[in-house]
Amino acid sequence: MQGMPSAAKRTIRTTLRGRRRLLWAARESAADAAALARHGRAVVRAGGLGPGSTTTLYESFDGEPPTADLLSALLADGLRVLLPITEGDLDLDWFDAADPHRRPLGKDAIHAADLVLAPGLAVDITGTRMGQGGGCYDRALPRRAPGVAVVVLLHPGELHEALLPRDAHDVAVDGVLTADGVTWLAPYLTGSPKPGPESAR
């Protein structure tokens, strides 16, 4: 699957977006938002993070797993939360979620994160992430500090047993967070000792 042409990736993304629309229509968004907040807090605690720690998150759009409740929960727990700003070249700058003026902190602000919570369309069991196709996180993730876990927020059913296409620049992610809990993947489990693959309840 390495080096699959971009046209094939576009076809896969179209299929994944169609599946997501169906999944979203069948989900209870308020219940999902509350569950994501609960499980997300458990992931943060399992990583030994707390007041003063830094994580990234993002502001979800319609159809994506809802992040507003999780953002509120992380801020209430005293974490610093960095949210992305998509620039014209599709690279990511960052701002502090507690800053009402949304002042850019620079592309390297992600290096301060103790955990990266990222969006995606799908992830496979080896940690390959399929994004929206702009390459924003492909550019941003290499700037995180070494050893910092990347957890992708998905709907239940968007973690795939079948392998997704993977290019040399793709960064393997460590876990998937859904309204059903967290699943830790091979990149995470083969690194330094961390929580095992279980639902974060």
Sine and cosine of phi, psi and omega as CSV:
sin_phi,cos_phi,sin_psi,cos_psi,sin_omega,cos_omega
0.00,0.00,-0.23,0.97,0.01,-1.00
-0.88,0.47,0.63,-0.78,0.10,-1.00
0.94,0.34,0.34,0.94,0.03,-1.00
-0.87,0.49,0.69,-0.73,-0.05,-1.00
-0.86,0.52,0.48,-0.88,-0.05,-1.00
-0.89,0.46,-0.51,0.86,0.03,-1.00
-0.87,0.49,-0.65,0.76,0.04,-1.00
-0.92,0.38,-0.63,0.77,0.06,-1.00
-0.88,0.47,-0.64,0.77,0.02,-1.00
-0.88,0.47,-0.64,0.76,0.03,-1.00
-0.89,0.46,-0.69,0.73,0.02,-1.00
-0.89,0.45,-0.67,0.74,0.01,-1.00
-0.88,0.47,-0.65,0.76,0.03,-1.00
-0.86,0.50,-0.69,0.73,0.04,-1.00
-0.89,0.45,-0.70,0.71,-0.02,-1.00
-0.90,0.43,-0.63,0.78,0.03,-1.00
-0.91,0.42,-0.63,0.77,0.05,-1.00
-0.89,0.45,-0.68,0.74,0.05,-1.00
-0.90,0.44,-0.63,0.77,-0.01,-1.00
-0.90,0.43,-0.65,0.76,0.03,-1.00
-0.85,0.52,-0.66,0.75,0.03,-1.00
-0.93,0.38,-0.68,0.74,0.03,-1.00
-0.88,0.48,-0.72,0.70,-0.04,-1.00
-0.88,0.48,-0.66,0.75,-0.02,-1.00
-0.90,0.45,-0.47,0.88,-0.05,-1.00
-1.00,-0.04,-0.10,0.99,-0.08,-1.00
-1.00,-0.04,0.44,-0.90,0.17,-0.99
-1.00,-0.09,0.98,-0.22,-0.18,-0.98
-0.90,0.44,-0.60,0.80,0.00,-1.00
-0.91,0.41,-0.67,0.74,0.02,-1.00
-0.92,0.40,-0.65,0.76,0.03,-1.00
-0.89,0.45,-0.66,0.75,-0.01,-1.00
-0.88,0.48,-0.69,0.72,0.01,-1.00
-0.92,0.40,-0.65,0.76,-0.01,-1.00
-0.92,0.38,-0.66,0.76,0.04,-1.00
-0.89,0.46,-0.63,0.78,0.04,-1.00
-0.90,0.45,-0.68,0.73,-0.02,-1.00
-0.91,0.42,-0.75,0.66,-0.03,-1.00
-0.94,0.34,-0.58,0.82,0.04,-1.00
-0.89,0.45,-0.65,0.76,0.06,-1.00
-0.89,0.46,-0.62,0.79,0.01,-1.00
-0.91,0.41,-0.62,0.79,0.05,-1.00
-0.88,0.47,-0.70,0.72,0.00,-1.00
-0.88,0.48,-0.72,0.70,-0.02,-1.00
-0.92,0.39,-0.63,0.77,0.00,-1.00
-0.89,0.47,-0.48,0.88,0.04,-1.00
-1.00,0.08,0.08,1.00,0.01,-1.00
0.97,0.25,0.31,0.95,-0.02,-1.00
-1.00,-0.05,0.45,-0.89,-0.02,-1.00
-0.27,-0.96,-0.38,-0.92,-0.02,-1.00
-0.78,0.62,0.76,-0.65,-0.03,-1.00
1.00,-0.07,-0.28,0.96,0.07,-1.00
-0.97,0.25,0.30,-0.95,-0.04,-1.00
-0.85,-0.53,0.71,-0.70,0.12,-0.99
-0.72,-0.69,0.39,-0.92,0.19,-0.98
-0.99,-0.12,0.36,-0.93,0.15,-0.99
-0.47,-0.88,-0.25,-0.97,0.04,-1.00
-0.40,-0.92,0.33,-0.94,0.03,-1.00
-1.00,-0.02,0.90,-0.43,-0.13,-0.99
-0.97,0.26,0.50,-0.87,0.13,-0.99
-0.98,-0.19,0.18,-0.98,0.06,-1.00
-0.82,0.57,0.69,-0.72,0.00,-1.00
1.00,-0.10,-0.40,0.92,0.04,-1.00
-1.00,0.07,0.39,-0.92,0.13,-0.99
-0.81,0.58,0.77,-0.64,-0.12,-0.99
-0.95,0.30,0.78,-0.62,-0.12,-0.99
-0.95,-0.31,-0.09,1.00,-0.12,-0.99
-0.88,0.48,-0.69,0.72,-0.01,-1.00
-0.92,0.40,-0.62,0.78,0.03,-1.00
-0.90,0.43,-0.68,0.74,0.04,-1.00
-0.86,0.51,-0.74,0.68,0.01,-1.00
-0.87,0.49,-0.65,0.76,-0.02,-1.00
-0.91,0.41,-0.68,0.73,-0.01,-1.00
-0.91,0.42,-0.66,0.75,0.04,-1.00
-0.91,0.41,-0.65,0.76,0.02,-1.00
-0.90,0.44,-0.48,0.88,0.02,-1.00
-0.99,0.12,0.03,1.00,0.08,-1.00
1.00,0.04,0.21,0.98,0.04,-1.00
-0.99,0.12,0.49,-0.87,0.19,-0.98
-1.00,0.03,0.80,-0.60,-0.06,-1.00
-0.89,-0.45,0.82,-0.57,0.05,-1.00
-0.99,-0.16,0.76,-0.65,0.03,-1.00
-0.91,-0.41,0.55,-0.83,-0.11,-0.99
-0.99,0.13,0.50,-0.87,0.19,-0.98
-0.88,-0.47,0.88,-0.48,0.01,-1.00
-0.99,0.13,0.86,-0.51,-0.02,-1.00
-1.00,0.03,0.13,-0.99,-0.06,-1.00
-0.87,0.49,-0.49,0.87,0.02,-1.00
-1.00,0.00,0.19,0.98,0.01,-1.00
0.93,0.37,0.26,0.97,0.20,-0.98
-1.00,0.09,0.21,-0.98,-0.06,-1.00
-0.92,-0.39,0.79,-0.61,0.30,-0.95
-0.99,-0.12,0.04,-1.00,-0.07,-1.00
-0.63,-0.78,0.48,-0.88,0.15,-0.99
-0.69,-0.73,0.37,-0.93,0.01,-1.00
-0.98,0.19,0.81,-0.58,-0.03,-1.00
-0.87,0.50,-0.39,0.92,0.01,-1.00
-0.99,0.11,-0.08,1.00,-0.03,-1.00
-1.00,-0.05,0.94,-0.34,-0.04,-1.00
-0.91,0.42,-0.32,0.95,-0.01,-1.00
-1.00,-0.02,-0.10,0.99,0.06,-1.00
0.80,0.61,0.71,0.70,-0.02,-1.00
-0.94,0.33,0.78,-0.63,0.00,-1.00
-0.89,0.46,0.66,-0.75,0.00,-1.00
-0.97,-0.24,-0.12,0.99,-0.03,-1.00
0.97,-0.23,0.39,-0.92,-0.04,-1.00
-0.90,0.43,-0.49,0.87,-0.06,-1.00
-0.99,0.11,0.03,1.00,0.00,-1.00
-0.87,0.49,-0.46,0.89,0.01,-1.00
-0.87,0.49,-0.37,0.93,-0.01,-1.00
-0.90,0.44,-0.36,0.93,0.01,-1.00
-0.99,0.13,-0.16,0.99,-0.09,-1.00
-0.96,0.30,0.69,-0.72,0.11,-0.99
-1.00,0.00,-0.22,0.98,0.02,-1.00
-0.39,-0.92,0.64,-0.77,0.06,-1.00
-0.92,-0.40,0.88,-0.47,0.12,-0.99
-0.97,-0.26,0.88,-0.47,-0.21,-0.98
-0.79,-0.61,0.38,-0.93,0.07,-1.00
-1.00,0.08,0.16,-0.99,0.08,-1.00
-0.03,-1.00,0.25,-0.97,0.12,-0.99
-1.00,-0.05,-0.53,0.85,-0.02,-1.00
-0.23,-0.97,0.34,-0.94,0.10,-0.99
-0.64,-0.77,0.58,-0.81,0.10,-1.00
-0.98,-0.22,0.08,-1.00,-0.15,-0.99
-0.94,0.34,-0.20,0.98,0.08,-1.00
-1.00,-0.03,-0.04,1.00,0.00,-1.00
0.99,-0.12,0.10,1.00,0.06,-1.00
-0.95,0.30,0.80,-0.60,-0.02,-1.00
-0.97,-0.26,0.71,-0.71,0.13,-0.99
-0.96,-0.28,0.90,-0.44,0.03,-1.00
-0.99,-0.12,-0.32,-0.95,-0.05,-1.00
-0.99,0.15,-0.16,0.99,0.09,-1.00
0.95,-0.31,-0.10,0.99,-0.01,-1.00
-0.99,0.11,-0.29,0.96,0.00,-1.00
0.98,0.19,0.22,0.98,-0.05,-1.00
-0.85,0.53,-0.77,0.63,-0.05,-1.00
-0.98,0.21,-0.41,0.91,0.12,-0.99
-0.87,0.49,-0.57,0.82,0.04,-1.00
-0.98,0.21,-0.62,0.78,-0.15,-0.99
-0.99,0.17,-0.63,0.77,-0.14,-0.99
-0.88,0.48,-0.59,0.81,0.03,-1.00
-0.90,0.44,-0.23,0.97,0.01,-1.00
-1.00,0.05,-0.12,0.99,0.02,-1.00
-0.95,0.33,0.30,-0.95,0.01,-1.00
-0.93,0.37,0.51,-0.86,0.02,-1.00
-0.84,0.55,0.69,-0.73,0.07,-1.00
1.00,0.10,-0.06,1.00,0.00,-1.00
-0.97,0.23,0.80,-0.60,-0.05,-1.00
-0.95,0.30,0.57,-0.82,0.10,-0.99
-0.92,-0.40,0.85,-0.52,0.01,-1.00
-0.88,-0.48,0.80,-0.61,-0.06,-1.00
-0.98,-0.18,0.73,-0.68,0.04,-1.00
-1.00,0.05,0.82,-0.57,-0.01,-1.00
-0.70,-0.72,0.21,-0.98,0.21,-0.98
-0.99,0.16,0.46,-0.89,0.15,-0.99
-0.81,0.59,0.70,-0.72,-0.02,-1.00
0.99,-0.13,-0.09,1.00,-0.02,-1.00
-0.98,-0.17,0.07,1.00,0.19,-0.98
-1.00,-0.01,0.86,-0.51,-0.19,-0.98
-0.97,-0.25,0.70,-0.71,0.17,-0.98
-0.95,0.31,-0.64,0.76,0.03,-1.00
-0.94,0.34,0.61,-0.79,-0.06,-1.00
-0.96,0.29,0.65,-0.76,0.09,-1.00
-1.00,-0.04,0.37,-0.93,0.04,-1.00
-0.89,0.46,0.62,-0.79,-0.07,-1.00
-0.67,-0.74,0.78,-0.63,0.05,-1.00
-0.97,-0.24,0.20,-0.98,-0.07,-1.00
-0.87,0.49,-0.52,0.86,-0.05,-1.00
-0.99,0.11,-0.15,0.99,-0.04,-1.00
-0.94,0.33,0.73,-0.68,0.02,-1.00
-1.00,-0.10,0.83,-0.56,0.05,-1.00
-0.92,0.38,0.67,-0.74,0.02,-1.00
-0.98,-0.17,0.25,-0.97,-0.19,-0.98
-0.98,-0.22,-0.37,0.93,-0.06,-1.00
-0.30,-0.95,0.23,-0.97,0.04,-1.00
-0.79,-0.61,0.76,-0.65,0.03,-1.00
-0.92,-0.39,0.83,-0.55,0.07,-1.00
-0.77,-0.64,0.03,-1.00,0.06,-1.00
-0.91,0.42,-0.24,0.97,0.03,-1.00
-1.00,-0.02,-0.23,0.97,-0.01,-1.00
0.65,-0.76,-0.30,-0.95,-0.01,-1.00
-0.89,-0.45,0.62,-0.79,0.12,-0.99
-0.85,-0.53,0.84,-0.54,0.06,-1.00
-1.00,0.02,0.65,-0.76,-0.12,-0.99
-0.95,-0.33,0.06,-1.00,-0.11,-0.99
-0.81,0.59,-0.70,0.72,-0.03,-1.00
-0.85,0.52,-0.60,0.80,-0.02,-1.00
-0.96,0.28,-0.70,0.71,-0.11,-0.99
-0.95,0.30,-0.36,0.93,0.01,-1.00
-1.00,-0.08,0.02,1.00,0.05,-1.00
-1.00,-0.03,-0.53,-0.85,0.01,-1.00
-0.92,0.40,0.37,-0.93,-0.07,-1.00
-0.84,0.55,0.80,-0.60,-0.04,-1.00
-0.55,-0.83,0.11,-0.99,0.00,-1.00
-0.86,0.51,0.54,-0.84,-0.02,-1.00
-0.99,0.17,0.03,-1.00,-0.06,-1.00
-0.98,0.22,0.99,-0.13,0.00,-1.00
-0.49,-0.87,0.30,-0.95,0.05,-1.00
-0.94,0.35,0.74,-0.67,-0.03,-1.00
-1.00,0.04,1.00,0.07,-0.03,-1.00
-0.91,-0.42,0.00,0.00,0.00,0.00
